[in-house]
Amino acid sequence: MQPLTFESLNLSGLRHGWFGREGGVSKGAYATLNAGPGSQDDPAAVAENRRRIGAWFSEGPDLLLSPYQVHSARVVVASGPWAGDRPQADAVVTKARGIVVSVLTADCAPVLLADPEAGVVAAAHAGWKGALGGVLANTVAAMRACGADPMRIVAVVGPTIQQQSYEVGAEFVDRFLSDDPSNARFFLPGRAGKAFFDLPAYCVTQLQQAGVNSAVALTVDTYAENGRWHSHRRSVHESLSDYGRNCAAIQIAR
């Protein structure tokens, strides 16, 4: 198992990675690494996949923390393993060593953030609803409350559906233009009445507006790269009943 990493997050005392389809035990549409307990995959296979991700960070699966994602702007701060049910949120912040904060995606934007000087890291799930609702600004605010400085934060938008694969309808476009007319810059013309949305660029802009100077987006397309990444949109186009989940995770090492 070798997750995708990015140089700006290869910082002393941190470990991070975006885990796709490779290195797990799941079968069929979930092959092979599916990190999503909310999928219809064999729970034992998902548990083993998550154990393997945790082991890559030298931790047990109880310290691989993923929230119950609801496409919201809610952020939680973790200081230890979840007590009881997973909290409903779409980003997790921690300053506790050893804890691996993570989010699950299958086309949405998996954003990893770190202020190594303050010892604060975060993982955020930014689908279009969460991004529009402010999940990234809220994540930066929660990191700041833990002692981070936005000027020091490094943020990377990981493998995400890219603009050329993300055609949306007029109602979708209207939501973004109603929020801010300048959002027109994130759309390109599509077929009649449709447009192509640049979710990664929108996320980078949201991070910059929250004060993060070092914010970049990878150009990895989860929809197009079938052998490497799970994709909800691709599963719909292939008439599949369900889909696997990629995992984005980051840790302050012990």
C-alpha positions as CSV (number, residue, x, y, z in Angstrom):
1,M,0.0,0.0,0.0
2,Q,1.4,3.3,-1.1
3,P,-0.8,6.3,-0.8
4,L,-0.5,9.5,-2.8
5,T,1.4,12.2,-0.9
6,F,2.3,15.8,-1.8
7,E,5.6,17.6,-1.2
8,S,4.2,20.6,0.6
9,L,2.8,18.3,3.3
10,N,6.0,16.3,3.6
11,L,6.9,18.1,6.8
12,S,8.9,17.0,9.8
13,G,6.6,15.4,12.4
14,L,3.7,14.8,10.0
15,R,2.4,11.9,8.0
16,H,-0.3,12.1,5.4
17,G,-1.7,10.3,2.4
18,W,-4.6,10.0,0.0
19,F,-5.6,6.3,-0.2
20,G,-7.5,5.1,-3.3
21,R,-8.4,1.7,-4.6
22,E,-5.1,-0.1,-4.1
23,G,-3.9,-2.3,-1.3
24,G,-7.1,-3.7,0.3
25,V,-9.2,-6.8,0.4
26,S,-12.6,-5.7,-0.9
27,K,-14.2,-7.3,-4.0
28,G,-16.2,-6.3,-7.0
29,A,-17.2,-2.6,-7.3
30,Y,-15.3,-2.0,-4.0
31,A,-12.0,-3.5,-5.1
32,T,-9.7,-3.4,-3.4
33,L,-9.3,-0.7,-0.8
34,N,-12.7,0.6,0.3
35,A,-12.5,2.7,3.5
36,G,-16.2,3.5,3.8
37,P,-18.1,1.9,6.7
38,G,-21.3,3.5,5.2
39,S,-21.0,1.5,2.0
40,Q,-22.8,-1.8,1.4
41,D,-19.4,-3.6,1.3
42,D,-18.6,-6.5,3.6
43,P,-18.1,-4.9,7.0
44,A,-15.2,-7.3,7.7
45,A,-13.4,-6.2,4.5
46,V,-13.9,-2.5,5.3
47,A,-12.6,-3.1,8.8
48,E,-9.5,-4.8,7.4
49,N,-9.0,-2.0,4.9
50,R,-9.2,0.6,7.7
51,R,-6.8,-1.5,9.8
52,R,-4.3,-1.4,7.0
53,I,-4.6,2.4,6.6
54,G,-4.1,2.9,10.3
55,A,-1.1,0.5,10.3
56,W,0.5,2.7,7.5
57,F,0.5,5.4,10.2
58,S,1.7,3.0,12.8
59,E,-1.6,3.2,14.6
60,G,-4.5,0.9,15.4
61,P,-7.9,1.4,13.6
62,D,-9.4,3.0,16.7
63,L,-7.1,6.1,16.1
64,L,-8.1,6.4,12.4
65,L,-11.0,8.8,13.0
66,S,-13.5,9.5,10.2
67,P,-16.7,11.5,11.0
68,Y,-20.2,10.6,9.9
69,Q,-20.2,12.9,6.9
70,V,-23.4,14.8,6.0
71,H,-22.3,17.3,3.4
72,S,-22.3,20.1,6.1
73,A,-20.0,22.8,7.2
74,R,-19.6,21.3,10.7
75,V,-16.2,20.8,12.1
76,V,-15.2,18.7,15.2
77,V,-12.0,18.7,17.2
78,A,-10.7,15.3,18.2
79,S,-8.5,14.6,21.3
80,G,-8.9,10.9,21.3
81,P,-10.9,7.9,19.9
82,W,-14.6,8.6,19.3
83,A,-16.7,7.9,22.3
84,G,-19.8,6.2,21.0
85,D,-21.1,7.0,17.6
86,R,-19.1,8.9,15.1
87,P,-20.0,12.7,15.2
88,Q,-21.9,14.1,12.3
89,A,-19.4,16.5,10.7
90,D,-17.4,17.0,7.5
91,A,-14.0,18.0,8.9
92,V,-11.9,16.9,11.9
93,V,-9.1,18.9,13.6
94,T,-6.6,17.7,16.1
95,K,-3.5,18.7,17.9
96,A,-3.1,15.3,19.6
97,R,-0.1,13.2,18.6
98,G,-0.9,9.8,17.1
99,I,-4.5,10.5,16.1
100,V,-5.1,10.1,12.4
101,V,-7.8,12.5,11.3
102,S,-9.5,11.5,8.0
103,V,-12.4,12.0,5.6
104,L,-13.9,9.7,3.0
105,T,-14.6,10.8,-0.6
106,A,-15.6,9.5,-4.0
107,D,-15.4,12.6,-6.2
108,C,-15.8,15.3,-3.5
109,A,-12.7,17.2,-2.4
110,P,-10.5,15.7,0.3
111,V,-8.6,18.6,1.8
112,L,-5.6,18.0,4.2
113,L,-4.3,21.0,6.2
114,A,-1.4,21.4,8.6
115,D,0.3,24.1,10.7
116,P,3.4,22.1,11.8
117,E,4.7,24.9,14.0
118,A,1.5,24.9,16.1
119,G,1.1,21.1,15.8
120,V,-2.4,21.3,14.4
121,V,-3.7,19.2,11.5
122,A,-7.1,18.7,9.8
123,A,-8.9,16.7,7.2
124,A,-12.0,18.2,5.5
125,H,-14.6,16.7,3.1
126,A,-15.7,19.4,0.7
127,G,-18.4,18.4,-1.6
128,W,-20.1,21.2,-3.4
129,K,-22.7,21.6,-0.6
130,G,-20.1,21.7,2.1
131,A,-17.8,24.0,0.1
132,L,-20.5,26.4,-0.6
133,G,-21.7,26.3,3.0
134,G,-18.2,27.2,4.4
135,V,-16.7,23.9,5.6
136,L,-13.2,25.0,4.6
137,A,-13.4,28.4,6.3
138,N,-14.8,26.7,9.4
139,T,-12.0,24.2,9.4
140,V,-9.4,27.0,9.3
141,A,-11.3,28.8,12.1
142,A,-11.2,25.6,14.2
143,M,-7.5,25.1,13.6
144,R,-7.0,28.7,14.6
145,A,-8.8,28.1,17.9
146,C,-6.4,25.3,18.5
147,G,-3.4,27.6,18.1
148,A,-2.8,27.5,14.3
149,D,-2.0,30.6,12.3
150,P,-3.7,30.7,8.8
151,M,-0.5,32.3,7.4
152,R,1.4,29.2,8.4
153,I,-1.2,26.6,7.3
154,V,-0.4,24.4,4.3
155,A,-3.5,23.1,2.6
156,V,-3.8,20.6,-0.3
157,V,-6.9,19.6,-2.2
158,G,-6.4,15.9,-3.0
159,P,-7.8,13.7,-5.8
160,T,-11.1,15.1,-6.8
161,I,-13.4,15.0,-9.8
162,Q,-11.9,17.5,-12.2
163,Q,-13.7,20.2,-14.2
164,Q,-13.7,18.3,-17.5
165,S,-15.6,15.4,-15.7
166,Y,-18.0,17.5,-13.7
167,E,-20.9,18.6,-15.8
168,V,-23.8,20.2,-13.8
169,G,-27.2,21.7,-14.5
170,A,-28.4,25.3,-14.6
171,E,-29.9,25.1,-11.1
172,F,-26.5,24.1,-9.7
173,V,-24.8,27.1,-11.4
174,D,-27.5,29.4,-10.1
175,R,-26.8,28.5,-6.5
176,F,-23.2,29.5,-6.9
177,L,-23.9,32.7,-8.8
178,S,-26.6,33.7,-6.2
179,D,-24.0,33.3,-3.5
180,D,-21.4,35.3,-5.3
181,P,-21.6,36.4,-9.0
182,S,-17.8,36.1,-9.3
183,N,-18.2,32.3,-8.9
184,A,-18.9,32.4,-12.7
185,R,-15.2,32.0,-13.1
186,F,-15.4,28.4,-11.9
187,F,-17.7,27.3,-14.8
188,L,-17.1,26.5,-18.4
189,P,-19.9,26.0,-21.0
190,G,-21.2,22.4,-21.4
191,R,-24.0,21.0,-23.4
192,A,-27.2,23.0,-23.7
193,G,-28.2,24.3,-20.3
194,K,-25.3,22.7,-18.6
195,A,-21.8,23.8,-17.4
196,F,-18.5,22.2,-16.2
197,F,-17.7,23.1,-12.5
198,D,-14.1,23.4,-11.2
199,L,-14.6,22.2,-7.6
200,P,-10.8,22.0,-6.8
201,A,-10.3,25.7,-7.9
202,Y,-13.3,26.7,-5.9
203,C,-11.9,25.0,-2.8
204,V,-8.5,26.7,-3.2
205,T,-10.2,30.1,-3.4
206,Q,-12.2,29.4,-0.3
207,L,-9.0,28.5,1.6
208,Q,-7.3,31.6,0.3
209,Q,-10.3,33.8,1.4
210,A,-9.9,32.1,4.9
211,G,-6.4,33.4,5.1
212,V,-4.4,30.4,3.9
213,N,-1.7,31.5,1.5
214,S,-0.3,28.0,0.8
215,A,-3.3,26.3,-0.8
216,V,-3.0,24.1,-3.9
217,A,-5.1,21.5,-5.7
218,L,-3.8,18.3,-7.3
219,T,-4.9,17.6,-10.8
220,V,-5.9,14.0,-10.2
221,D,-9.3,13.1,-11.6
222,T,-11.2,10.5,-9.5
223,Y,-13.8,10.1,-12.2
224,A,-11.3,9.5,-15.0
225,E,-8.7,7.3,-13.2
226,N,-10.9,4.2,-12.7
227,G,-8.0,1.9,-11.7
228,R,-6.8,4.2,-8.9
229,W,-9.7,6.0,-7.3
230,H,-13.3,5.3,-6.4
231,S,-15.9,7.6,-8.0
232,H,-19.6,8.1,-7.2
233,R,-20.3,9.7,-10.6
234,R,-18.6,6.9,-12.5
235,S,-20.7,4.3,-10.5
236,V,-23.9,6.1,-11.5
237,H,-22.8,6.2,-15.2
238,E,-22.0,2.5,-15.0
239,S,-25.4,1.8,-13.3
240,L,-23.8,0.3,-10.2
241,S,-25.8,0.2,-7.0
242,D,-23.0,1.4,-4.7
243,Y,-19.3,2.6,-4.7
244,G,-16.2,2.5,-2.6
245,R,-14.7,5.4,-0.7
246,N,-11.2,6.9,-0.9
247,C,-9.6,8.0,2.4
248,A,-7.6,11.2,3.0
249,A,-5.7,11.1,6.3
250,I,-3.1,13.2,8.2
251,Q,-1.4,12.7,11.5
252,I,1.0,14.4,13.9
253,A,3.4,11.5,14.5
254,R,4.2,10.4,18.0
